Amino acid sequence: MDAIPLQELIDAAQRGDRAAVDELLVRHLPDLRAYVRLRAGPLVRATERESDVVQSVMREVLEHAERFQHGGEGAFRAWLFATALRKLVNKDAFHRAERRDAGRIEAGVDPDEEVAQLAAAYGRFSAPSQAARSTEEIARIDRAFAKLPDDYREVIVLSRVVGLSRADVALKMDRTEASIRNLLHRALAQLGELLAVDE
């Protein structure tokens, strides 16, 4: 299916072709993995394996493939990331209600394929010299990302991981396009500075 153009896959997915939905998920897996990793709060990161959350999102999308009715890659990505965000919010609420001790559960180590997928997605917002090539590099980017203010993290995730246009990011963040451009510039600059300090 790799040779099938994206729009043909989307059209097939809208007709209920589960294989097409599955292929769309595979193509968007690196971004989904990065989204889950960057959007999960500390409690979810401490109590859930990232790969389990990603699989749960993919399973839900596949189980409800008939809900995807809108054309275009942007609509598919919006549906995918909305599903992931809902999953993360629910998991966070569950763990808070259970009052679990986040320090007692260790998150599993990601296999090489997960590292490669994160490296691909992280490469969109880190300089080539800071590109994630190993678990250690990904951890370094994660540490730097966690130190950013909330609005900086949000603008980077929405623009560089989710892939929203500046106009769509502005709508989601209730700002102007010009302020989003400036915010993204400042966010990436601060991330670069944090990464340089952590070398």
ChimeraX commands (.cxc) that place a marker at each C-alpha (Angstrom):
marker #1 position 0.00,0.00,0.00 radius 0.5
marker #1 position 3.01,2.34,0.24 radius 0.5
marker #1 position 2.59,3.21,-3.43 radius 0.5
marker #1 position -1.06,4.28,-3.02 radius 0.5
marker #1 position -1.42,8.07,-3.12 radius 0.5
marker #1 position -2.58,9.63,0.13 radius 0.5
marker #1 position -5.87,10.96,-1.26 radius 0.5
marker #1 position -6.80,7.50,-2.58 radius 0.5
marker #1 position -6.20,6.06,0.88 radius 0.5
marker #1 position -8.36,8.76,2.44 radius 0.5
marker #1 position -11.15,8.15,-0.08 radius 0.5
marker #1 position -10.98,4.40,0.62 radius 0.5
marker #1 position -11.03,5.05,4.37 radius 0.5
marker #1 position -14.17,7.15,3.99 radius 0.5
marker #1 position -15.81,4.22,2.19 radius 0.5
marker #1 position -15.07,2.05,5.22 radius 0.5
marker #1 position -11.97,0.26,3.92 radius 0.5
marker #1 position -10.27,-0.82,7.17 radius 0.5
marker #1 position -7.02,-1.66,5.36 radius 0.5
marker #1 position -6.88,1.96,4.13 radius 0.5
marker #1 position -7.44,3.27,7.67 radius 0.5
marker #1 position -4.73,0.92,8.91 radius 0.5
marker #1 position -2.30,2.23,6.28 radius 0.5
marker #1 position -3.16,5.84,7.16 radius 0.5
marker #1 position -2.36,5.06,10.79 radius 0.5
marker #1 position 0.99,3.51,9.81 radius 0.5
marker #1 position 1.88,6.60,7.78 radius 0.5
marker #1 position 0.99,8.91,10.68 radius 0.5
marker #1 position 2.49,6.75,13.43 radius 0.5
marker #1 position 5.69,8.81,13.97 radius 0.5
marker #1 position 3.67,11.99,14.50 radius 0.5
marker #1 position 1.14,10.20,16.71 radius 0.5
marker #1 position 3.94,8.77,18.85 radius 0.5
marker #1 position 5.56,12.22,19.23 radius 0.5
marker #1 position 2.20,13.81,20.01 radius 0.5
marker #1 position 1.44,11.30,22.76 radius 0.5
marker #1 position 4.92,11.67,24.23 radius 0.5
marker #1 position 4.87,15.47,24.21 radius 0.5
marker #1 position 1.25,15.93,25.34 radius 0.5
marker #1 position 1.16,13.33,28.13 radius 0.5
marker #1 position 1.41,14.87,31.56 radius 0.5
marker #1 position 3.89,13.66,34.18 radius 0.5
marker #1 position 1.36,11.32,35.81 radius 0.5
marker #1 position 0.48,9.59,32.54 radius 0.5
marker #1 position 4.15,9.34,31.54 radius 0.5
marker #1 position 4.94,7.75,34.90 radius 0.5
marker #1 position 2.06,5.27,34.87 radius 0.5
marker #1 position 1.54,4.35,31.22 radius 0.5
marker #1 position 3.84,3.11,28.52 radius 0.5
marker #1 position 3.83,5.48,25.60 radius 0.5
marker #1 position 3.54,2.58,23.15 radius 0.5
marker #1 position 0.46,1.27,25.01 radius 0.5
marker #1 position -1.26,4.64,24.72 radius 0.5
marker #1 position -0.40,4.84,21.01 radius 0.5
marker #1 position -1.76,1.33,20.43 radius 0.5
marker #1 position -4.91,2.18,22.34 radius 0.5
marker #1 position -5.46,5.26,20.15 radius 0.5
marker #1 position -4.87,3.23,16.98 radius 0.5
marker #1 position -7.25,0.51,18.17 radius 0.5
marker #1 position -9.96,3.07,18.88 radius 0.5
marker #1 position -9.54,4.69,15.47 radius 0.5
marker #1 position -9.76,1.30,13.78 radius 0.5
marker #1 position -12.82,0.28,15.81 radius 0.5
marker #1 position -14.60,3.48,14.86 radius 0.5
marker #1 position -13.32,3.86,11.30 radius 0.5
marker #1 position -16.85,4.52,10.07 radius 0.5
marker #1 position -16.80,7.84,11.99 radius 0.5
marker #1 position -14.23,9.29,9.61 radius 0.5
marker #1 position -16.44,11.09,7.11 radius 0.5
marker #1 position -14.50,14.20,6.16 radius 0.5
marker #1 position -12.07,14.36,3.27 radius 0.5
marker #1 position -8.45,15.31,3.29 radius 0.5
marker #1 position -5.36,14.49,5.27 radius 0.5
marker #1 position -5.90,17.44,7.59 radius 0.5
marker #1 position -9.28,16.06,8.66 radius 0.5
marker #1 position -7.81,12.62,9.27 radius 0.5
marker #1 position -4.96,14.08,11.33 radius 0.5
marker #1 position -7.39,16.23,13.33 radius 0.5
marker #1 position -9.50,13.14,14.09 radius 0.5
marker #1 position -6.43,11.11,15.03 radius 0.5
marker #1 position -4.95,13.75,17.35 radius 0.5
marker #1 position -8.34,14.55,18.92 radius 0.5
marker #1 position -8.67,10.84,19.72 radius 0.5
marker #1 position -5.17,10.82,21.23 radius 0.5
marker #1 position -5.82,13.93,23.32 radius 0.5
marker #1 position -9.10,12.49,24.64 radius 0.5
marker #1 position -7.28,9.27,25.54 radius 0.5
marker #1 position -4.56,11.19,27.41 radius 0.5
marker #1 position -7.08,13.33,29.30 radius 0.5
marker #1 position -9.05,10.21,30.31 radius 0.5
marker #1 position -5.92,8.39,31.47 radius 0.5
marker #1 position -4.80,11.38,33.49 radius 0.5
marker #1 position -8.24,11.65,35.15 radius 0.5
marker #1 position -8.25,7.92,35.90 radius 0.5
marker #1 position -4.83,7.98,37.56 radius 0.5
marker #1 position -5.66,11.10,39.55 radius 0.5
marker #1 position -8.87,9.47,40.78 radius 0.5
marker #1 position -6.95,6.37,41.76 radius 0.5
marker #1 position -4.39,8.58,43.55 radius 0.5
marker #1 position -1.60,6.39,42.30 radius 0.5
marker #1 position 1.96,7.06,43.28 radius 0.5
marker #1 position 3.59,8.09,39.99 radius 0.5
marker #1 position 7.03,7.25,41.30 radius 0.5
marker #1 position 6.34,3.58,41.87 radius 0.5
marker #1 position 5.58,2.60,38.27 radius 0.5
marker #1 position 8.33,2.64,35.69 radius 0.5
marker #1 position 7.61,3.37,32.07 radius 0.5
marker #1 position 9.10,0.75,29.77 radius 0.5
marker #1 position 12.05,1.40,27.52 radius 0.5
marker #1 position 11.04,2.08,23.94 radius 0.5
marker #1 position 12.33,-0.34,21.32 radius 0.5
marker #1 position 14.50,0.87,18.43 radius 0.5
marker #1 position 11.56,1.35,16.08 radius 0.5
marker #1 position 9.89,3.73,18.51 radius 0.5
marker #1 position 13.13,5.69,18.84 radius 0.5
marker #1 position 13.38,5.94,15.05 radius 0.5
marker #1 position 9.80,7.18,14.79 radius 0.5
marker #1 position 10.31,9.78,17.51 radius 0.5
marker #1 position 13.53,10.87,15.82 radius 0.5
marker #1 position 11.62,11.49,12.59 radius 0.5
marker #1 position 8.97,13.60,14.31 radius 0.5
marker #1 position 11.36,15.43,16.66 radius 0.5
marker #1 position 13.49,16.38,13.65 radius 0.5
marker #1 position 10.77,18.87,12.68 radius 0.5
marker #1 position 11.45,21.08,15.67 radius 0.5
marker #1 position 15.08,20.43,16.61 radius 0.5
marker #1 position 18.12,21.43,14.61 radius 0.5
marker #1 position 19.95,18.69,12.65 radius 0.5
marker #1 position 22.84,18.91,15.10 radius 0.5
marker #1 position 20.34,18.23,17.89 radius 0.5
marker #1 position 18.42,15.53,16.04 radius 0.5
marker #1 position 17.26,12.63,18.15 radius 0.5
marker #1 position 19.28,9.58,17.13 radius 0.5
marker #1 position 19.19,7.60,20.35 radius 0.5
marker #1 position 17.20,7.11,23.51 radius 0.5
marker #1 position 19.57,9.52,25.26 radius 0.5
marker #1 position 19.02,12.23,22.65 radius 0.5
marker #1 position 15.26,11.80,22.83 radius 0.5
marker #1 position 15.43,12.07,26.62 radius 0.5
marker #1 position 17.50,15.27,26.23 radius 0.5
marker #1 position 14.86,16.77,23.92 radius 0.5
marker #1 position 12.10,15.66,26.29 radius 0.5
marker #1 position 13.86,17.37,29.22 radius 0.5
marker #1 position 14.29,20.60,27.29 radius 0.5
marker #1 position 10.71,20.48,26.00 radius 0.5
marker #1 position 9.37,20.01,29.55 radius 0.5
marker #1 position 11.15,23.21,30.66 radius 0.5
marker #1 position 9.32,25.34,28.10 radius 0.5
marker #1 position 6.30,27.42,29.14 radius 0.5
marker #1 position 2.93,25.84,28.33 radius 0.5
marker #1 position 2.19,28.12,25.38 radius 0.5
marker #1 position 5.61,27.38,23.85 radius 0.5
marker #1 position 5.01,23.63,24.11 radius 0.5
marker #1 position 1.52,24.02,22.68 radius 0.5
marker #1 position 2.59,26.05,19.64 radius 0.5
marker #1 position 5.41,23.62,18.82 radius 0.5
marker #1 position 3.16,20.56,19.10 radius 0.5
marker #1 position 0.33,22.09,17.07 radius 0.5
marker #1 position 2.53,23.49,14.31 radius 0.5
marker #1 position 5.38,20.99,14.05 radius 0.5
marker #1 position 3.88,17.68,15.21 radius 0.5
marker #1 position 0.18,17.98,14.39 radius 0.5
marker #1 position 1.04,20.05,11.31 radius 0.5
marker #1 position -1.65,22.71,11.61 radius 0.5
marker #1 position -1.40,25.86,9.55 radius 0.5
marker #1 position -0.54,29.10,11.30 radius 0.5
marker #1 position -4.19,30.17,10.92 radius 0.5
marker #1 position -5.46,26.97,12.55 radius 0.5
marker #1 position -2.95,27.24,15.40 radius 0.5
marker #1 position -4.09,30.84,15.91 radius 0.5
marker #1 position -7.71,29.68,16.17 radius 0.5
marker #1 position -6.88,26.91,18.63 radius 0.5
marker #1 position -4.75,29.17,20.80 radius 0.5
marker #1 position -7.05,32.22,20.47 radius 0.5
marker #1 position -4.32,34.45,19.04 radius 0.5
marker #1 position -3.54,36.22,15.80 radius 0.5
marker #1 position -1.49,34.59,13.06 radius 0.5
marker #1 position 1.25,37.19,13.55 radius 0.5
marker #1 position 1.46,36.43,17.27 radius 0.5
marker #1 position 1.60,32.69,16.50 radius 0.5
marker #1 position 4.51,33.29,14.10 radius 0.5
marker #1 position 6.36,35.23,16.82 radius 0.5
marker #1 position 5.44,32.73,19.53 radius 0.5
marker #1 position 6.69,29.80,17.46 radius 0.5
marker #1 position 9.94,31.64,16.69 radius 0.5
marker #1 position 10.53,32.36,20.39 radius 0.5
marker #1 position 9.55,28.82,21.40 radius 0.5
marker #1 position 11.96,27.18,18.95 radius 0.5
marker #1 position 14.72,29.60,19.93 radius 0.5
marker #1 position 14.29,28.83,23.62 radius 0.5
marker #1 position 14.16,25.09,22.91 radius 0.5
marker #1 position 17.43,25.43,20.98 radius 0.5
marker #1 position 19.01,27.28,23.89 radius 0.5
marker #1 position 17.89,24.64,26.39 radius 0.5
marker #1 position 19.23,21.88,24.17 radius 0.5
marker #1 position 22.58,23.67,23.83 radius 0.5
marker #1 position 22.88,23.95,27.62 radius 0.5
marker #1 position 22.05,20.24,28.05 radius 0.5
marker #1 position 24.73,18.97,25.63 radius 0.5
marker link #1:1,2 radius 0.2
marker link #1:2,3 radius 0.2
marker link #1:3,4 radius 0.2
marker link #1:4,5 radius 0.2
marker link #1:5,6 radius 0.2
marker link #1:6,7 radius 0.2
marker link #1:7,8 radius 0.2
marker link #1:8,9 radius 0.2
marker link #1:9,10 radius 0.2
marker link #1:10,11 radius 0.2
marker link #1:11,12 radius 0.2
marker link #1:12,13 radius 0.2
marker link #1:13,14 radius 0.2
marker link #1:14,15 radius 0.2
marker link #1:15,16 radius 0.2
marker link #1:16,17 radius 0.2
marker link #1:17,18 radius 0.2
marker link #1:18,19 radius 0.2
marker link #1:19,20 radius 0.2
marker link #1:20,21 radius 0.2
marker link #1:21,22 radius 0.2
marker link #1:22,23 radius 0.2
marker link #1:23,24 radius 0.2
marker link #1:24,25 radius 0.2
marker link #1:25,26 radius 0.2
marker link #1:26,27 radius 0.2
marker link #1:27,28 radius 0.2
marker link #1:28,29 radius 0.2
marker link #1:29,30 radius 0.2
marker link #1:30,31 radius 0.2
marker link #1:31,32 radius 0.2
marker link #1:32,33 radius 0.2
marker link #1:33,34 radius 0.2
marker link #1:34,35 radius 0.2
marker link #1:35,36 radius 0.2
marker link #1:36,37 radius 0.2
marker link #1:37,38 radius 0.2
marker link #1:38,39 radius 0.2
marker link #1:39,40 radius 0.2
marker link #1:40,41 radius 0.2
marker link #1:41,42 radius 0.2
marker link #1:42,43 radius 0.2
marker link #1:43,44 radius 0.2
marker link #1:44,45 radius 0.2
marker link #1:45,46 radius 0.2
marker link #1:46,47 radius 0.2
marker link #1:47,48 radius 0.2
marker link #1:48,49 radius 0.2
marker link #1:49,50 radius 0.2
marker link #1:50,51 radius 0.2
marker link #1:51,52 radius 0.2
marker link #1:52,53 radius 0.2
marker link #1:53,54 radius 0.2
marker link #1:54,55 radius 0.2
marker link #1:55,56 radius 0.2
marker link #1:56,57 radius 0.2
marker link #1:57,58 radius 0.2
marker link #1:58,59 radius 0.2
marker link #1:59,60 radius 0.2
marker link #1:60,61 radius 0.2
marker link #1:61,62 radius 0.2
marker link #1:62,63 radius 0.2
marker link #1:63,64 radius 0.2
marker link #1:64,65 radius 0.2
marker link #1:65,66 radius 0.2
marker link #1:66,67 radius 0.2
marker link #1:67,68 radius 0.2
marker link #1:68,69 radius 0.2
marker link #1:69,70 radius 0.2
marker link #1:70,71 radius 0.2
marker link #1:71,72 radius 0.2
marker link #1:72,73 radius 0.2
marker link #1:73,74 radius 0.2
marker link #1:74,75 radius 0.2
marker link #1:75,76 radius 0.2
marker link #1:76,77 radius 0.2
marker link #1:77,78 radius 0.2
marker link #1:78,79 radius 0.2
marker link #1:79,80 radius 0.2
marker link #1:80,81 radius 0.2
marker link #1:81,82 radius 0.2
marker link #1:82,83 radius 0.2
marker link #1:83,84 radius 0.2
marker link #1:84,85 radius 0.2
marker link #1:85,86 radius 0.2
marker link #1:86,87 radius 0.2
marker link #1:87,88 radius 0.2
marker link #1:88,89 radius 0.2
marker link #1:89,90 radius 0.2
marker link #1:90,91 radius 0.2
marker link #1:91,92 radius 0.2
marker link #1:92,93 radius 0.2
marker link #1:93,94 radius 0.2
marker link #1:94,95 radius 0.2
marker link #1:95,96 radius 0.2
marker link #1:96,97 radius 0.2
marker link #1:97,98 radius 0.2
marker link #1:98,99 radius 0.2
marker link #1:99,100 radius 0.2
marker link #1:100,101 radius 0.2
marker link #1:101,102 radius 0.2
marker link #1:102,103 radius 0.2
marker link #1:103,104 radius 0.2
marker link #1:104,105 radius 0.2
marker link #1:105,106 radius 0.2
marker link #1:106,107 radius 0.2
marker link #1:107,108 radius 0.2
marker link #1:108,109 radius 0.2
marker link #1:109,110 radius 0.2
marker link #1:110,111 radius 0.2
marker link #1:111,112 radius 0.2
marker link #1:112,113 radius 0.2
marker link #1:113,114 radius 0.2
marker link #1:114,115 radius 0.2
marker link #1:115,116 radius 0.2
marker link #1:116,117 radius 0.2
marker link #1:117,118 radius 0.2
marker link #1:118,119 radius 0.2
marker link #1:119,120 radius 0.2
marker link #1:120,121 radius 0.2
marker link #1:121,122 radius 0.2
marker link #1:122,123 radius 0.2
marker link #1:123,124 radius 0.2
marker link #1:124,125 radius 0.2
marker link #1:125,126 radius 0.2
marker link #1:126,127 radius 0.2
marker link #1:127,128 radius 0.2
marker link #1:128,129 radius 0.2
marker link #1:129,130 radius 0.2
marker link #1:130,131 radius 0.2
marker link #1:131,132 radius 0.2
marker link #1:132,133 radius 0.2
marker link #1:133,134 radius 0.2
marker link #1:134,135 radius 0.2
marker link #1:135,136 radius 0.2
marker link #1:136,137 radius 0.2
marker link #1:137,138 radius 0.2
marker link #1:138,139 radius 0.2
marker link #1:139,140 radius 0.2
marker link #1:140,141 radius 0.2
marker link #1:141,142 radius 0.2
marker link #1:142,143 radius 0.2
marker link #1:143,144 radius 0.2
marker link #1:144,145 radius 0.2
marker link #1:145,146 radius 0.2
marker link #1:146,147 radius 0.2
marker link #1:147,148 radius 0.2
marker link #1:148,149 radius 0.2
marker link #1:149,150 radius 0.2
marker link #1:150,151 radius 0.2
marker link #1:151,152 radius 0.2
marker link #1:152,153 radius 0.2
marker link #1:153,154 radius 0.2
marker link #1:154,155 radius 0.2
marker link #1:155,156 radius 0.2
marker link #1:156,157 radius 0.2
marker link #1:157,158 radius 0.2
marker link #1:158,159 radius 0.2
marker link #1:159,160 radius 0.2
marker link #1:160,161 radius 0.2
marker link #1:161,162 radius 0.2
marker link #1:162,163 radius 0.2
marker link #1:163,164 radius 0.2
marker link #1:164,165 radius 0.2
marker link #1:165,166 radius 0.2
marker link #1:166,167 radius 0.2
marker link #1:167,168 radius 0.2
marker link #1:168,169 radius 0.2
marker link #1:169,170 radius 0.2
marker link #1:170,171 radius 0.2
marker link #1:171,172 radius 0.2
marker link #1:172,173 radius 0.2
marker link #1:173,174 radius 0.2
marker link #1:174,175 radius 0.2
marker link #1:175,176 radius 0.2
marker link #1:176,177 radius 0.2
marker link #1:177,178 radius 0.2
marker link #1:178,179 radius 0.2
marker link #1:179,180 radius 0.2
marker link #1:180,181 radius 0.2
marker link #1:181,182 radius 0.2
marker link #1:182,183 radius 0.2
marker link #1:183,184 radius 0.2
marker link #1:184,185 radius 0.2
marker link #1:185,186 radius 0.2
marker link #1:186,187 radius 0.2
marker link #1:187,188 radius 0.2
marker link #1:188,189 radius 0.2
marker link #1:189,190 radius 0.2
marker link #1:190,191 radius 0.2
marker link #1:191,192 radius 0.2
marker link #1:192,193 radius 0.2
marker link #1:193,194 radius 0.2
marker link #1:194,195 radius 0.2
marker link #1:195,196 radius 0.2
marker link #1:196,197 radius 0.2
marker link #1:197,198 radius 0.2
marker link #1:198,199 radius 0.2
view
